[in-house]
């Protein structure tokens, strides 16, 4: 079982780009651009390589990591997929959303999808993923100004399921994906 689909309805939250755990950490959320590709690849390799090993078999990760630790060119160009830079200009996280379905999404799904979230392994639990979520929610709120009836989808790793649950998502079903 490689991923879970989590679907939820969310209420908007206030923006905050300063860590609540450490007031000395701040960052800049900005749309990703194609020039970020190499640094996003490094971030994904660090994050997924370190964090997924607690929940997945080493043989599965050997096959999966080369596929999931590559920046998606469509996401780098969409304007709704973000990177977070720390005070030194280093990428600390990435993620965002699209209306376009991710691979393996249910055909005909016309809801926003959260896409390819990751946090640098030494920066987890500092509010980075939540800051990207808040920027994404702000964008998505423009699609549904009332903010009350917006359903979102995310395909989550087992590792990230608690993060999405902390945002108010709920586990709907477990998906098994074929790794080439």
C-alpha positions in Angstrom: 0.0 0.0 0.0 2.0 2.9 -1.3 -0.2 5.9 -0.8 -3.5 7.1 0.8 -6.0 9.3 -0.6 -7.2 11.9 1.9 -10.1 14.1 1.0 -11.4 16.9 3.2 -13.3 20.2 3.3 -11.3 23.0 4.9 -12.0 26.4 6.5 -9.5 29.2 5.8 -6.8 30.0 8.2 -4.6 33.0 8.7 -1.3 33.3 7.0 1.8 33.0 9.1 5.3 32.5 7.7 7.1 32.6 11.0 7.7 29.4 12.8 5.6 29.1 16.0 8.2 26.7 17.5 11.2 28.8 16.9 10.8 32.6 16.5 14.3 32.8 15.0 13.2 30.9 11.9 11.5 32.8 9.1 11.1 32.0 5.4 9.7 33.3 2.1 7.0 31.4 0.3 7.1 32.0 -3.5 5.9 30.3 -6.6 8.4 27.8 -7.9 10.1 28.5 -11.2 11.9 26.2 -13.7 15.3 27.5 -12.4 14.4 25.8 -9.0 14.5 22.3 -10.6 17.9 21.2 -9.3 17.4 22.5 -5.8 13.9 21.0 -5.7 15.4 17.6 -6.8 17.9 17.9 -3.9 15.1 18.8 -1.4 12.9 15.9 -2.5 15.8 13.4 -2.3 16.7 14.6 1.2 13.1 14.7 2.5 11.8 11.5 1.0 15.0 9.6 1.4 15.2 10.4 5.1 11.5 10.5 6.1 9.9 7.6 4.1 12.3 4.9 5.3 10.5 4.6 8.6 7.2 3.6 6.8 8.3 1.8 3.7 10.4 -1.3 2.8 13.9 -0.6 1.6 13.3 -2.5 -1.6 10.2 -0.5 -2.5 12.1 2.8 -1.8 15.0 1.7 -4.0 12.5 1.6 -6.9 10.3 4.5 -5.9 12.7 7.2 -4.8 14.3 7.8 -8.2 10.7 8.4 -9.5 9.3 10.6 -6.8 12.4 12.7 -6.1 12.3 14.5 -9.4 10.8 17.9 -9.8 7.7 17.9 -12.0 8.1 20.4 -14.8 4.4 21.1 -14.9 4.4 22.0 -11.2 7.4 24.2 -11.6 5.5 26.2 -14.3 2.0 26.3 -12.9 2.2 29.3 -10.5 0.3 27.4 -7.7 3.2 25.2 -6.6 5.5 26.8 -4.1 9.0 26.7 -2.6 10.0 28.1 0.8 13.4 29.6 1.2 15.0 30.1 4.6 16.9 33.2 5.6 20.0 32.0 3.7 18.1 31.4 0.4 18.1 27.6 0.9 15.0 25.6 0.0 13.3 24.3 3.2 10.1 23.0 1.6 7.9 22.7 -1.5 4.3 21.9 -2.4 1.2 23.4 -3.7 -1.9 22.5 -5.7 -3.4 22.2 -9.2 -6.7 21.7 -10.7 -5.1 19.3 -13.1 -5.3 15.7 -11.8 -2.1 14.1 -10.6 -1.2 10.8 -12.2 -3.5 8.0 -10.9 -6.2 10.4 -9.9 -9.8 9.3 -10.5 -10.9 10.4 -13.9 -13.4 13.2 -14.0 -12.3 14.6 -10.6 -12.7 18.4 -10.9 -11.4 19.4 -7.5 -8.1 21.0 -6.4 -5.4 18.5 -5.7 -2.5 19.2 -3.2 0.7 18.1 -4.9 4.2 16.9 -4.1 4.7 18.4 -0.6 8.1 18.0 1.0 10.1 19.5 3.9 13.8 19.4 4.3 14.5 16.5 6.7 16.2 18.8 9.3 13.3 21.3 9.1 10.3 19.2 9.9 7.7 20.2 12.4 8.6 23.9 12.2 5.5 25.1 10.2 7.0 24.9 6.7 4.4 22.5 5.3 1.6 24.5 7.0 2.9 27.7 5.5 2.7 26.2 2.0 -0.8 24.8 2.9 -1.9 28.3 4.0 -0.7 29.9 0.7 -2.4 27.1 -1.2 -5.7 27.5 0.7 -5.6 31.2 0.1 -5.3 30.5 -3.7 -8.0 27.9 -3.6 -10.3 30.2 -1.7 -10.4 32.4 -4.8 -12.2 29.5 -6.6 -14.9 29.3 -3.9 -15.2 32.7 -2.3 -17.4 31.4 0.5 -14.7 29.0 1.5 -17.3 26.7 3.0 -17.8 24.1 0.4 -14.4 23.4 -1.1 -13.4 19.7 -1.4 -9.8 19.0 -1.9 -7.9 15.8 -2.7 -4.4 14.7 -1.8 -2.6 11.5 -2.4 -0.4 11.1 0.7 2.4 8.9 1.7 1.8 6.9 4.9 4.5 9.1 6.4 2.6 12.4 5.7 -0.9 11.2 6.6 -0.7 12.8 10.1 0.3 16.1 8.6 -2.7 16.2 6.3 -5.0 15.1 9.2 -3.7 18.0 11.3 -5.0 20.3 8.5 -8.4 18.7 8.8 -8.3 16.1 6.0 -9.5 12.6 6.6 -8.4 9.3 5.3 -10.9 8.1 2.6 -9.2 5.0 1.2 -5.9 3.4 0.7 -4.5 3.2 -2.8 -1.9 0.8 -4.1 0.2 2.2 -6.9 2.4 0.2 -9.3 6.0 1.3 -9.1 7.7 0.7 -12.5 
